Amino acid sequence: MDKKIIIAIDGPSASGKGTLGRNLAKKLGYDYMDTGALYRLIAKTMIDKGIDEKDTDKIIELATNIKNSFNISQLSNPELKTDTVGILTSKISVIPEVRNILTDIQSNFANHNTAKGAILDGRDIGTVICPHADIKLFITATTETRAARRTKELNEKNISASYEDVLKEMQERDKRDANRDISPMKPAHDAYIINTSYIDENEVMKKVLAVIGNKLSKI
């Protein structure tokens, strides 16, 4: 099969979509992009440069500069994963011009990758970025489960974080992401939904591979 396959993975933070995306890309030999890291890259750069979250013009200029010099390796910085960056990310992600700029980066990656296919994970991949993706997955888990995972992840990286604070921030971010006017986080109508609250990543992988095998057999 010569057709390049696009797999869209959506879901809230700490649901397991990133782990799934990376593992799936390795197994299938596909290119992979954590699209949330694009927004985090802008937020982190804003913090580094002292750009105020209300200075929309400077944020748009920054996003444009990042687009013009973008390299996928920029998304591997572990400092992009801090909750401080995450909170700012959720706030700037509602800026239409920023979303348009980053949509161009994501679409280009999905449609012009050099591998057998592309896997993108985020919050609006299957609904906005790649609405015609061959396979759409929505990975979710309870807020409490996700907060516990994120707290453990941060503590293991020697980043001080309490479960209570992480849970509160996650609830606030989920509310913003789900209720924003532009590209709200929601499953695509044809997405396969997997709740990872009570299953490990190996079981998630088994379920997803079964879905992919079934879908690809029909393409």
matplotlib code that plots the C-alpha trace (Angstrom):
import matplotlib.pyplot as plt

x = [0.0, 1.6, -0.9, 0.6, -1.6, -2.5, -3.5, -5.1, -4.9, -6.9, -7.6, -6.9, -3.5, -2.1, -4.6, -1.8, -2.1, 1.5, 2.9, 0.6, 1.6, 5.3, 5.1, 2.8, 5.1, 8.1, 6.1, 4.7, 7.7, 5.6, 6.6, 5.3, 4.3, 3.1, 1.1, 0.5, 4.2, 4.0, 1.8, 4.0, 7.0, 5.4, 4.4, 7.9, 9.5, 7.1, 8.2, 11.9, 11.5, 9.2, 6.2, 3.0, 0.0, -2.1, 0.3, -1.4, 0.6, 3.9, 2.6, 1.5, 4.9, 6.6, 4.4, 5.3, 9.0, 8.8, 6.9, 9.6, 12.4, 10.6, 12.4, 10.7, 13.7, 12.4, 9.5, 11.8, 12.7, 11.6, 11.0, 7.9, 6.1, 6.0, 2.6, 3.6, 4.1, 0.9, -1.3, 0.0, -0.4, -4.1, -4.6, -2.7, -4.2, -7.5, -5.8, -7.2, -4.0, -1.8, -4.0, -3.9, -0.1, 0.4, -2.3, -0.1, 2.9, 0.8, -0.9, 2.4, 3.8, 0.8, 0.7, 4.3, 6.1, 8.8, 7.8, 5.1, 2.6, 2.2, 0.8, -0.3, -1.6, -3.4, -6.8, -8.3, -6.4, -9.3, -11.8, -9.8, -6.2, -6.7, -10.5, -9.9, -7.4, -7.5, -7.7, -9.0, -8.6, -9.8, -7.8, -9.3, -9.2, -10.8, -9.4, -8.3, -6.3, -4.7, -3.8, -2.1, -0.1, 1.0, 2.0, 4.1, 5.7, 6.6, 8.0, 10.1, 11.7, 12.4, 9.8, 7.9, 4.1, 1.2, -1.7, -4.2, -2.6, -2.2, -5.8, -7.2, -5.1, -6.1, -9.8, -9.5, -7.6, -10.1, -12.9, -11.1, -10.2, -13.7, -15.6, -13.4, -15.1, -12.3, -11.5, -12.9, -11.6, -14.1, -14.0, -14.5, -17.8, -15.9, -13.2, -12.6, -12.7, -10.5, -10.6, -7.2, -8.2, -8.0, -5.8, -2.0, -0.2, 0.3, -3.5, -4.1, -1.6, -3.4, -6.7, -5.3, -3.5, -6.7, -8.5, -5.7, -5.6, -9.3, -9.2, -6.2, -7.7, -10.5, -8.3]
y = [0.0, 3.3, 5.6, 7.6, 7.0, 9.8, 8.8, 11.5, 11.1, 13.5, 13.8, 15.8, 16.1, 13.0, 10.7, 8.7, 9.9, 11.1, 7.7, 6.0, 8.3, 7.8, 4.0, 3.7, 5.7, 3.5, 0.3, 1.4, 3.5, 6.6, 10.2, 11.7, 15.1, 16.2, 19.2, 20.4, 20.9, 23.5, 25.7, 25.0, 26.1, 29.5, 29.7, 28.7, 31.2, 33.9, 33.3, 33.3, 36.6, 38.2, 38.6, 39.4, 37.0, 40.1, 41.3, 39.6, 41.3, 40.2, 36.6, 36.5, 37.8, 35.2, 32.4, 33.6, 33.6, 30.1, 28.9, 30.3, 28.6, 25.5, 22.2, 19.2, 18.8, 22.0, 20.0, 17.6, 20.1, 18.6, 22.2, 22.4, 20.0, 22.1, 23.1, 26.8, 26.5, 24.4, 27.0, 29.7, 27.4, 26.9, 30.7, 31.6, 28.6, 30.6, 33.3, 32.7, 34.0, 31.7, 28.7, 29.5, 29.8, 26.5, 24.8, 25.4, 23.7, 20.7, 20.3, 20.5, 17.8, 15.5, 15.8, 16.1, 13.7, 11.4, 8.3, 5.7, 7.9, 10.4, 10.4, 13.6, 14.0, 17.0, 18.3, 19.0, 16.9, 14.7, 17.6, 20.5, 19.8, 16.5, 16.0, 13.4, 11.4, 7.7, 6.7, 8.9, 8.1, 9.9, 8.9, 9.9, 9.1, 10.4, 13.8, 12.2, 9.5, 12.1, 14.4, 11.5, 10.6, 14.2, 14.7, 11.5, 12.5, 15.9, 14.6, 12.0, 14.9, 16.6, 19.3, 20.1, 19.5, 18.5, 16.4, 18.9, 21.8, 19.7, 18.5, 22.0, 23.3, 20.4, 20.9, 24.6, 23.7, 21.0, 23.5, 26.1, 23.6, 22.1, 25.4, 27.6, 29.0, 28.1, 24.4, 23.1, 19.7, 17.0, 13.6, 13.6, 11.9, 9.0, 8.7, 5.5, 6.4, 4.6, 5.2, 4.5, 5.0, 1.3, -0.2, 0.1, 1.3, -2.3, -2.9, 0.4, -0.5, -3.8, -2.1, 0.6, -1.9, -3.9, -0.7, 0.2, -3.3, -3.3, 0.2, -0.4, -3.7, -1.5, 1.1]
z = [0.0, -1.2, 0.4, 3.4, 6.4, 8.9, 12.4, 14.6, 18.4, 20.6, 24.3, 27.4, 29.1, 30.9, 29.3, 27.7, 24.2, 24.0, 25.2, 22.7, 19.9, 20.5, 20.9, 17.9, 15.7, 16.6, 16.0, 12.6, 11.4, 11.1, 11.8, 15.1, 16.3, 19.7, 18.5, 22.1, 22.3, 19.5, 21.7, 24.7, 22.7, 22.2, 25.9, 27.0, 24.6, 25.9, 29.5, 28.4, 26.6, 29.2, 26.7, 28.5, 27.8, 26.9, 24.3, 21.4, 18.7, 20.1, 20.6, 17.0, 15.9, 18.0, 16.5, 13.0, 13.8, 15.2, 12.1, 9.8, 11.7, 13.0, 13.5, 15.0, 17.5, 19.2, 20.7, 22.6, 25.3, 28.7, 30.1, 27.8, 30.1, 33.3, 34.6, 34.4, 30.7, 30.5, 32.1, 29.8, 26.8, 27.4, 27.6, 24.4, 22.4, 22.0, 19.9, 16.4, 14.6, 16.7, 15.9, 12.2, 12.2, 14.1, 12.0, 8.9, 10.7, 11.7, 8.3, 6.5, 8.8, 8.3, 4.5, 3.6, 5.9, 4.5, 6.4, 5.6, 7.5, 10.3, 13.8, 15.4, 18.9, 20.4, 21.1, 17.7, 15.3, 14.2, 14.1, 12.7, 11.7, 9.9, 9.6, 6.8, 8.8, 8.0, 11.7, 14.6, 18.2, 21.3, 24.5, 27.8, 31.5, 34.7, 35.9, 39.1, 37.3, 35.0, 37.9, 39.7, 36.6, 36.0, 39.6, 39.5, 36.2, 37.6, 40.8, 39.0, 37.1, 40.4, 39.7, 42.9, 42.5, 44.8, 43.6, 44.8, 42.8, 39.7, 39.9, 40.3, 37.4, 35.2, 35.9, 35.0, 31.8, 30.8, 31.2, 29.0, 26.4, 26.2, 26.2, 24.0, 20.9, 18.6, 18.1, 21.4, 22.6, 21.7, 20.0, 16.2, 15.3, 13.8, 16.5, 18.4, 22.1, 24.7, 28.4, 29.9, 33.6, 34.4, 31.7, 31.2, 28.1, 26.8, 26.8, 25.2, 22.4, 21.8, 21.4, 19.1, 16.9, 16.5, 15.4, 13.0, 11.5, 10.9, 9.3, 7.1, 5.8, 4.3, 2.7]

ax = plt.figure().add_subplot(projection="3d")
ax.plot(x, y, z, "-o")
ax.set_aspect("equal")
plt.show()
